[in-house]
Amino acid sequence: MSMLAAAVDGYTIYAQQISNVTPEAPPGSEQIMKLVRWLMWFVLLMGITGIIWAGGKFAWERYNGGPLESPKIVIGALVGGIIATSAGTIMNAVILNS
């Protein structure tokens, strides 16, 4: 049993050291981060475009008296924008706090 207790104590010491790890970007990751920033900009641009499109479609639907489908577009653009802009926060919460 003493070997088992020593192994558990050693494991506890290693586990305490591992819990203090902070993420660090690898060398050369600046190009990948640049691509991620471009993709984020594109997603935000598409969200803004979607909301503008939905506003015009809403006006057209109201003018013609047709069924209202534009609120779904607005909700989709807003939910997509919220998820896209908070992706880093979501990943940090899931990965670092698990």
N, CA, C and O atoms as CSV, one atom per row, in Angstrom:
chain,resi,resn,atom,element,x,y,z
A,1,MET,N,N,0.810,-1.201,0.000
A,1,MET,CA,C,0.000,0.000,0.000
A,1,MET,C,C,0.853,1.264,0.000
A,1,MET,O,O,0.411,2.303,-0.490
A,2,SER,N,N,2.038,1.193,0.529
A,2,SER,CA,C,2.864,2.394,0.588
A,2,SER,C,C,3.272,2.844,-0.814
A,2,SER,O,O,3.421,4.043,-1.050
A,3,MET,N,N,3.458,1.905,-1.754
A,3,MET,CA,C,3.786,2.304,-3.125
A,3,MET,C,C,2.592,2.981,-3.786
A,3,MET,O,O,2.754,3.928,-4.557
A,4,LEU,N,N,1.405,2.495,-3.483
A,4,LEU,CA,C,0.198,3.104,-4.024
A,4,LEU,C,C,0.008,4.510,-3.473
A,4,LEU,O,O,-0.354,5.427,-4.211
A,5,ALA,N,N,0.250,4.679,-2.189
A,5,ALA,CA,C,0.131,6.007,-1.581
A,5,ALA,C,C,1.163,6.956,-2.161
A,5,ALA,O,O,0.861,8.129,-2.383
A,6,ALA,N,N,2.367,6.480,-2.409
A,6,ALA,CA,C,3.414,7.320,-3.003
A,6,ALA,C,C,3.033,7.708,-4.433
A,6,ALA,O,O,3.258,8.840,-4.862
A,7,ALA,N,N,2.455,6.753,-5.163
A,7,ALA,CA,C,2.040,7.055,-6.539
A,7,ALA,C,C,0.921,8.090,-6.555
A,7,ALA,O,O,0.917,8.983,-7.403
A,8,VAL,N,N,-0.026,7.980,-5.629
A,8,VAL,CA,C,-1.121,8.949,-5.553
A,8,VAL,C,C,-0.587,10.320,-5.169
A,8,VAL,O,O,-1.028,11.330,-5.717
A,9,ASP,N,N,0.349,10.370,-4.241
A,9,ASP,CA,C,0.949,11.654,-3.854
A,9,ASP,C,C,1.705,12.272,-5.030
A,9,ASP,O,O,1.625,13.478,-5.262
A,10,GLY,N,N,2.433,11.447,-5.762
A,10,GLY,CA,C,3.155,11.954,-6.930
A,10,GLY,C,C,2.202,12.459,-7.993
A,10,GLY,O,O,2.449,13.494,-8.611
A,11,TYR,N,N,1.114,11.735,-8.211
A,11,TYR,CA,C,0.115,12.155,-9.178
A,11,TYR,C,C,-0.524,13.479,-8.764
A,11,TYR,O,O,-0.775,14.339,-9.608
A,12,THR,N,N,-0.786,13.642,-7.478
A,12,THR,CA,C,-1.378,14.882,-6.970
A,12,THR,C,C,-0.452,16.061,-7.217
A,12,THR,O,O,-0.910,17.139,-7.593
A,13,ILE,N,N,0.837,15.870,-7.012
A,13,ILE,CA,C,1.805,16.948,-7.246
A,13,ILE,C,C,1.826,17.322,-8.720
A,13,ILE,O,O,1.823,18.507,-9.055
A,14,TYR,N,N,1.848,16.321,-9.618
A,14,TYR,CA,C,1.843,16.606,-11.050
A,14,TYR,C,C,0.546,17.277,-11.483
A,14,TYR,O,O,0.572,18.189,-12.310
A,15,ALA,N,N,-0.576,16.847,-10.945
A,15,ALA,CA,C,-1.868,17.439,-11.293
A,15,ALA,C,C,-1.934,18.898,-10.867
A,15,ALA,O,O,-2.530,19.717,-11.566
A,16,GLN,N,N,-1.335,19.231,-9.742
A,16,GLN,CA,C,-1.325,20.626,-9.291
A,16,GLN,C,C,-0.482,21.481,-10.227
A,16,GLN,O,O,-0.818,22.639,-10.475
A,17,GLN,N,N,0.591,20.934,-10.742
A,17,GLN,CA,C,1.432,21.690,-11.668
A,17,GLN,C,C,0.752,21.858,-13.020
A,17,GLN,O,O,0.907,22.898,-13.660
A,18,ILE,N,N,0.013,20.869,-13.459
A,18,ILE,CA,C,-0.651,20.946,-14.753
A,18,ILE,C,C,-1.795,21.954,-14.725
A,18,ILE,O,O,-2.078,22.569,-15.753
A,19,SER,N,N,-2.453,22.144,-13.608
A,19,SER,CA,C,-3.602,23.039,-13.553
A,19,SER,C,C,-3.230,24.502,-13.748
A,19,SER,O,O,-4.117,25.329,-13.958
A,20,ASN,N,N,-1.954,24.846,-13.686
A,20,ASN,CA,C,-1.530,26.232,-13.853
A,20,ASN,C,C,-1.064,26.533,-15.279
A,20,ASN,O,O,-0.339,27.505,-15.491
A,21,VAL,N,N,-1.462,25.727,-16.250
A,21,VAL,CA,C,-1.046,25.908,-17.630
A,21,VAL,C,C,-1.878,27.020,-18.261
A,21,VAL,O,O,-3.096,27.071,-18.095
A,22,THR,N,N,-1.210,27.898,-18.979
A,22,THR,CA,C,-1.911,28.941,-19.726
A,22,THR,C,C,-1.641,28.730,-21.210
A,22,THR,O,O,-0.521,28.380,-21.582
A,23,PRO,N,N,-2.637,28.933,-22.065
A,23,PRO,CA,C,-2.431,28.725,-23.497
A,23,PRO,C,C,-1.477,29.759,-24.082
A,23,PRO,O,O,-1.478,30.924,-23.685
A,24,GLU,N,N,-0.676,29.315,-25.021
A,24,GLU,CA,C,0.277,30.199,-25.683
A,24,GLU,C,C,0.236,29.910,-27.172
A,24,GLU,O,O,0.223,28.750,-27.584
A,25,ALA,N,N,0.217,30.944,-27.965
A,25,ALA,CA,C,0.169,30.771,-29.419
A,25,ALA,C,C,1.491,30.194,-29.918
A,25,ALA,O,O,2.555,30.613,-29.463
A,26,PRO,N,N,1.439,29.240,-30.845
A,26,PRO,CA,C,2.674,28.673,-31.383
A,26,PRO,C,C,3.373,29.669,-32.302
A,26,PRO,O,O,2.755,30.627,-32.768
A,27,PRO,N,N,4.643,29.447,-32.561
A,27,PRO,CA,C,5.355,30.347,-33.476
A,27,PRO,C,C,4.718,30.334,-34.861
A,27,PRO,O,O,4.316,29.281,-35.355
A,28,GLY,N,N,4.629,31.481,-35.472
A,28,GLY,CA,C,4.050,31.586,-36.807
A,28,GLY,C,C,2.530,31.587,-36.841
A,28,GLY,O,O,1.941,31.465,-37.915
A,29,SER,N,N,1.891,31.719,-35.703
A,29,SER,CA,C,0.427,31.669,-35.682
A,29,SER,C,C,-0.213,33.011,-36.035
A,29,SER,O,O,-1.439,33.115,-36.097
A,30,GLU,N,N,0.590,34.018,-36.262
A,30,GLU,CA,C,0.034,35.336,-36.582
A,30,GLU,C,C,-0.751,35.296,-37.895
A,30,GLU,O,O,-1.771,35.975,-38.024
A,31,GLN,N,N,-0.288,34.510,-38.868
A,31,GLN,CA,C,-1.007,34.405,-40.139
A,31,GLN,C,C,-2.368,33.732,-39.953
A,31,GLN,O,O,-3.352,34.126,-40.580
A,32,ILE,N,N,-2.419,32.718,-39.090
A,32,ILE,CA,C,-3.699,32.054,-38.811
A,32,ILE,C,C,-4.638,33.016,-38.101
A,32,ILE,O,O,-5.827,33.064,-38.416
A,33,MET,N,N,-4.121,33.781,-37.147
A,33,MET,CA,C,-4.958,34.748,-36.440
A,33,MET,C,C,-5.457,35.835,-37.390
A,33,MET,O,O,-6.573,36.331,-37.238
A,34,LYS,N,N,-4.627,36.203,-38.369
A,34,LYS,CA,C,-5.057,37.177,-39.368
A,34,LYS,C,C,-6.231,36.617,-40.178
A,34,LYS,O,O,-7.193,37.334,-40.454
A,35,LEU,N,N,-6.153,35.346,-40.556
A,35,LEU,CA,C,-7.237,34.702,-41.280
A,35,LEU,C,C,-8.501,34.636,-40.426
A,35,LEU,O,O,-9.601,34.853,-40.935
A,36,VAL,N,N,-8.360,34.339,-39.144
A,36,VAL,CA,C,-9.513,34.285,-38.242
A,36,VAL,C,C,-10.164,35.663,-38.128
A,36,VAL,O,O,-11.390,35.776,-38.128
A,37,ARG,N,N,-9.343,36.709,-38.031
A,37,ARG,CA,C,-9.899,38.071,-37.964
A,37,ARG,C,C,-10.631,38.428,-39.248
A,37,ARG,O,O,-11.676,39.076,-39.203
A,38,TRP,N,N,-10.095,38.012,-40.394
A,38,TRP,CA,C,-10.777,38.265,-41.666
A,38,TRP,C,C,-12.098,37.519,-41.714
A,38,TRP,O,O,-13.108,38.073,-42.150
A,39,LEU,N,N,-12.104,36.279,-41.276
A,39,LEU,CA,C,-13.350,35.507,-41.267
A,39,LEU,C,C,-14.372,36.133,-40.329
A,39,LEU,O,O,-15.561,36.174,-40.648
A,40,MET,N,N,-13.924,36.622,-39.177
A,40,MET,CA,C,-14.828,37.286,-38.241
A,40,MET,C,C,-15.416,38.544,-38.870
A,40,MET,O,O,-16.606,38.820,-38.716
A,41,TRP,N,N,-14.592,39.300,-39.574
A,41,TRP,CA,C,-15.075,40.496,-40.258
A,41,TRP,C,C,-16.109,40.118,-41.307
A,41,TRP,O,O,-17.134,40.788,-41.432
A,42,PHE,N,N,-15.854,39.046,-42.068
A,42,PHE,CA,C,-16.785,38.601,-43.093
A,42,PHE,C,C,-18.109,38.157,-42.478
A,42,PHE,O,O,-19.174,38.468,-43.012
A,43,VAL,N,N,-18.054,37.439,-41.369
A,43,VAL,CA,C,-19.278,36.996,-40.689
A,43,VAL,C,C,-20.086,38.200,-40.213
A,43,VAL,O,O,-21.305,38.232,-40.379
A,44,LEU,N,N,-19.419,39.185,-39.626
A,44,LEU,CA,C,-20.121,40.387,-39.178
A,44,LEU,C,C,-20.718,41.150,-40.361
A,44,LEU,O,O,-21.834,41.662,-40.268
A,45,LEU,N,N,-19.991,41.228,-41.457
A,45,LEU,CA,C,-20.511,41.888,-42.651
A,45,LEU,C,C,-21.755,41.172,-43.169
A,45,LEU,O,O,-22.730,41.819,-43.552
A,46,MET,N,N,-21.725,39.844,-43.183
A,46,MET,CA,C,-22.890,39.084,-43.636
A,46,MET,C,C,-24.079,39.256,-42.683
A,46,MET,O,O,-25.227,39.287,-43.125
A,47,GLY,N,N,-23.805,39.367,-41.377
A,47,GLY,CA,C,-24.885,39.603,-40.421
A,47,GLY,C,C,-25.542,40.955,-40.642
A,47,GLY,O,O,-26.768,41.070,-40.615
A,48,ILE,N,N,-24.731,41.971,-40.860
A,48,ILE,CA,C,-25.272,43.311,-41.120
A,48,ILE,C,C,-26.064,43.319,-42.428
A,48,ILE,O,O,-27.140,43.911,-42.512
A,49,THR,N,N,-25.513,42.653,-43.446
A,49,THR,CA,C,-26.205,42.566,-44.728
A,49,THR,C,C,-27.530,41.821,-44.588
A,49,THR,O,O,-28.530,42.204,-45.195
A,50,GLY,N,N,-27.533,40.758,-43.789
A,50,GLY,CA,C,-28.760,40.004,-43.568
A,50,GLY,C,C,-29.835,40.823,-42.889
A,50,GLY,O,O,-31.010,40.730,-43.243
A,51,ILE,N,N,-29.442,41.624,-41.919
A,51,ILE,CA,C,-30.414,42.468,-41.225
A,51,ILE,C,C,-30.955,43.549,-42.164
A,51,ILE,O,O,-32.150,43.844,-42.146
A,52,ILE,N,N,-30.088,44.136,-42.974
A,52,ILE,CA,C,-30.552,45.134,-43.948
A,52,ILE,C,C,-31.496,44.485,-44.959
A,52,ILE,O,O,-32.544,45.046,-45.279
A,53,TRP,N,N,-31.128,43.304,-45.463
A,53,TRP,CA,C,-31.981,42.576,-46.407
A,53,TRP,C,C,-33.343,42.274,-45.778
A,53,TRP,O,O,-34.384,42.456,-46.409
A,54,ALA,N,N,-33.320,41.816,-44.536
A,54,ALA,CA,C,-34.578,41.482,-43.859
A,54,ALA,C,C,-35.442,42.725,-43.665
A,54,ALA,O,O,-36.667,42.646,-43.765
A,55,GLY,N,N,-34.818,43.872,-43.389
A,55,GLY,CA,C,-35.591,45.110,-43.258
A,55,GLY,C,C,-36.279,45.484,-44.556
A,55,GLY,O,O,-37.451,45.861,-44.553
A,56,GLY,N,N,-35.558,45.382,-45.671
A,56,GLY,CA,C,-36.164,45.662,-46.974
A,56,GLY,C,C,-37.240,44.656,-47.320
A,56,GLY,O,O,-38.287,45.020,-47.856
A,57,LYS,N,N,-36.989,43.394,-47.019
A,57,LYS,CA,C,-37.982,42.346,-47.292
A,57,LYS,C,C,-39.224,42.543,-46.429
A,57,LYS,O,O,-40.347,42.335,-46.889
A,58,PHE,N,N,-39.017,42.947,-45.173
A,58,PHE,CA,C,-40.145,43.208,-44.283
A,58,PHE,C,C,-41.020,44.329,-44.849
A,58,PHE,O,O,-42.246,44.226,-44.856
A,59,ALA,N,N,-40.377,45.399,-45.323
A,59,ALA,CA,C,-41.144,46.505,-45.909
A,59,ALA,C,C,-41.905,46.029,-47.143
A,59,ALA,O,O,-43.061,46.408,-47.335
A,60,TRP,N,N,-41.278,45.207,-47.981
A,60,TRP,CA,C,-41.933,44.701,-49.175
A,60,TRP,C,C,-43.111,43.789,-48.827
A,60,TRP,O,O,-44.171,43.864,-49.448
A,61,GLU,N,N,-42.910,42.928,-47.827
A,61,GLU,CA,C,-43.992,42.027,-47.409
A,61,GLU,C,C,-45.171,42.805,-46.825
A,61,GLU,O,O,-46.328,42.473,-47.083
A,62,ARG,N,N,-44.878,43.823,-46.053
A,62,ARG,CA,C,-45.955,44.633,-45.476
A,62,ARG,C,C,-46.688,45.417,-46.568
A,62,ARG,O,O,-47.909,45.559,-46.507
A,63,TYR,N,N,-45.971,45.918,-47.547
A,63,TYR,CA,C,-46.577,46.690,-48.637
A,63,TYR,C,C,-47.491,45.815,-49.487
A,63,TYR,O,O,-48.578,46.241,-49.880
A,64,ASN,N,N,-47.047,44.593,-49.770
A,64,ASN,CA,C,-47.831,43.687,-50.615
A,64,ASN,C,C,-48.832,42.859,-49.833
A,64,ASN,O,O,-49.679,42.201,-50.439
A,65,GLY,N,N,-48.769,42.867,-48.528
A,65,GLY,CA,C,-49.712,42.104,-47.721
A,65,GLY,C,C,-49.447,40.606,-47.719
A,65,GLY,O,O,-50.346,39.823,-47.412
A,66,GLY,N,N,-48.240,40.197,-48.054
A,66,GLY,CA,C,-47.907,38.777,-48.084
A,66,GLY,C,C,-47.550,38.255,-46.698
A,66,GLY,O,O,-47.560,39.009,-45.725
A,67,PRO,N,N,-47.234,36.965,-46.609
A,67,PRO,CA,C,-46.845,36.386,-45.318
A,67,PRO,C,C,-45.496,36.952,-44.854
A,67,PRO,O,O,-44.598,37.204,-45.657
A,68,LEU,N,N,-45.387,37.140,-43.564
A,68,LEU,CA,C,-44.155,37.710,-43.014
A,68,LEU,C,C,-43.129,36.601,-42.755
A,68,LEU,O,O,-43.301,35.779,-41.855
A,69,GLU,N,N,-42.076,36.594,-43.545
A,69,GLU,CA,C,-40.981,35.659,-43.353
A,69,GLU,C,C,-39.709,36.358,-42.899
A,69,GLU,O,O,-38.767,35.700,-42.457
A,70,SER,N,N,-39.670,37.667,-43.000
A,70,SER,CA,C,-38.456,38.406,-42.681
A,70,SER,C,C,-38.066,38.368,-41.203
A,70,SER,O,O,-36.870,38.432,-40.920
A,71,PRO,N,N,-38.988,38.269,-40.239
A,71,PRO,CA,C,-38.521,38.190,-38.849
A,71,PRO,C,C,-37.610,36.993,-38.593
A,71,PRO,O,O,-36.723,37.075,-37.743
A,72,LYS,N,N,-37.807,35.873,-39.314
A,72,LYS,CA,C,-36.922,34.724,-39.172
A,72,LYS,C,C,-35.507,35.066,-39.632
A,72,LYS,O,O,-34.531,34.600,-39.044
A,73,ILE,N,N,-35.397,35.872,-40.677
A,73,ILE,CA,C,-34.090,36.278,-41.182
A,73,ILE,C,C,-33.383,37.149,-40.146
A,73,ILE,O,O,-32.192,36.974,-39.888
A,74,VAL,N,N,-34.116,38.081,-39.558
A,74,VAL,CA,C,-33.530,38.956,-38.546
A,74,VAL,C,C,-33.064,38.144,-37.343
A,74,VAL,O,O,-31.951,38.345,-36.855
A,75,ILE,N,N,-33.895,37.239,-36.864
A,75,ILE,CA,C,-33.528,36.424,-35.701
A,75,ILE,C,C,-32.322,35.552,-36.028
A,75,ILE,O,O,-31.418,35.414,-35.203
A,76,GLY,N,N,-32.298,34.964,-37.219
A,76,GLY,CA,C,-31.156,34.146,-37.628
A,76,GLY,C,C,-29.871,34.949,-37.693
A,76,GLY,O,O,-28.822,34.481,-37.251
A,77,ALA,N,N,-29.945,36.162,-38.243
A,77,ALA,CA,C,-28.754,37.011,-38.332
A,77,ALA,C,C,-28.277,37.425,-36.943
A,77,ALA,O,O,-27.075,37.449,-36.678
A,78,LEU,N,N,-29.213,37.748,-36.060
A,78,LEU,CA,C,-28.820,38.159,-34.707
A,78,LEU,C,C,-28.218,37.005,-33.910
A,78,LEU,O,O,-27.204,37.179,-33.233
A,79,VAL,N,N,-28.838,35.832,-33.986
A,79,VAL,CA,C,-28.298,34.677,-33.257
A,79,VAL,C,C,-26.937,34.292,-33.820
A,79,VAL,O,O,-26.014,34.002,-33.058
A,80,GLY,N,N,-26.799,34.283,-35.136
A,80,GLY,CA,C,-25.505,33.977,-35.747
A,80,GLY,C,C,-24.440,34.980,-35.355
A,80,GLY,O,O,-23.300,34.598,-35.092
A,81,GLY,N,N,-24.788,36.251,-35.313
A,81,GLY,CA,C,-23.835,37.277,-34.899
A,81,GLY,C,C,-23.422,37.145,-33.454
A,81,GLY,O,O,-22.253,37.333,-33.118
A,82,ILE,N,N,-24.379,36.819,-32.587
A,82,ILE,CA,C,-24.057,36.642,-31.167
A,82,ILE,C,C,-23.108,35.465,-30.986
A,82,ILE,O,O,-22.134,35.561,-30.240
A,83,ILE,N,N,-23.385,34.367,-31.656
A,83,ILE,CA,C,-22.513,33.194,-31.532
A,83,ILE,C,C,-21.136,33.483,-32.122
A,83,ILE,O,O,-20.120,33.109,-31.535
A,84,ALA,N,N,-21.093,34.143,-33.277
A,84,ALA,CA,C,-19.808,34.418,-33.926
A,84,ALA,C,C,-18.943,35.373,-33.104
A,84,ALA,O,O,-17.737,35.162,-32.977
A,85,THR,N,N,-19.550,36.418,-32.549
A,85,THR,CA,C,-18.748,37.382,-31.800
A,85,THR,C,C,-18.350,36.876,-30.424
A,85,THR,O,O,-17.393,37.380,-29.836
A,86,SER,N,N,-19.064,35.894,-29.904
A,86,SER,CA,C,-18.706,35.369,-28.588
A,86,SER,C,C,-18.037,34.002,-28.682
A,86,SER,O,O,-17.964,33.285,-27.684
A,87,ALA,N,N,-17.549,33.627,-29.863
A,87,ALA,CA,C,-16.935,32.308,-30.035
A,87,ALA,C,C,-15.715,32.131,-29.141
A,87,ALA,O,O,-15.541,31.067,-28.546
A,88,GLY,N,N,-14.869,33.148,-29.032
A,88,GLY,CA,C,-13.691,33.045,-28.173
A,88,GLY,C,C,-14.060,32.868,-26.716
A,88,GLY,O,O,-13.449,32.066,-26.010
A,89,THR,N,N,-15.053,33.608,-26.263
A,89,THR,CA,C,-15.505,33.491,-24.882
A,89,THR,C,C,-16.112,32.121,-24.614
A,89,THR,O,O,-15.878,31.529,-23.561
A,90,ILE,N,N,-16.892,31.617,-25.565
A,90,ILE,CA,C,-17.489,30.297,-25.404
A,90,ILE,C,C,-16.406,29.231,-25.321
A,90,ILE,O,O,-16.461,28.357,-24.455
A,91,MET,N,N,-15.424,29.294,-26.213
A,91,MET,CA,C,-14.348,28.285,-26.207
A,91,MET,C,C,-13.523,28.366,-24.923
A,91,MET,O,O,-13.145,27.333,-24.370
A,92,ASN,N,N,-13.242,29.564,-24.448
A,92,ASN,CA,C,-12.506,29.689,-23.184
A,92,ASN,C,C,-13.303,29.110,-22.021
A,92,ASN,O,O,-12.738,28.461,-21.141
A,93,ALA,N,N,-14.600,29.340,-22.014
A,93,ALA,CA,C,-15.434,28.806,-20.936
A,93,ALA,C,C,-15.503,27.284,-20.983
A,93,ALA,O,O,-15.475,26.628,-19.942
A,94,VAL,N,N,-15.591,26.727,-22.172
A,94,VAL,CA,C,-15.705,25.277,-22.299
A,94,VAL,C,C,-14.374,24.586,-22.055
A,94,VAL,O,O,-14.313,23.596,-21.326
A,95,ILE,N,N,-13.315,25.096,-22.653
A,95,ILE,CA,C,-12.018,24.393,-22.599
A,95,ILE,C,C,-11.267,24.689,-21.309
A,95,ILE,O,O,-10.799,23.764,-20.645
A,96,LEU,N,N,-11.146,25.941,-20.948
A,96,LEU,CA,C,-10.290,26.299,-19.804
A,96,LEU,C,C,-10.962,26.046,-18.460
A,96,LEU,O,O,-10.269,25.859,-17.459
A,97,ASN,N,N,-12.288,26.036,-18.410
A,97,ASN,CA,C,-12.972,25.839,-17.135
A,97,ASN,C,C,-13.500,24.427,-16.947
A,97,ASN,O,O,-14.276,24.171,-16.026
A,98,SER,N,N,-13.086,23.511,-17.809
A,98,SER,CA,C,-13.583,22.136,-17.654
A,98,SER,C,C,-12.691,21.328,-16.741
A,98,SER,O,O,-12.958,20.150,-16.500
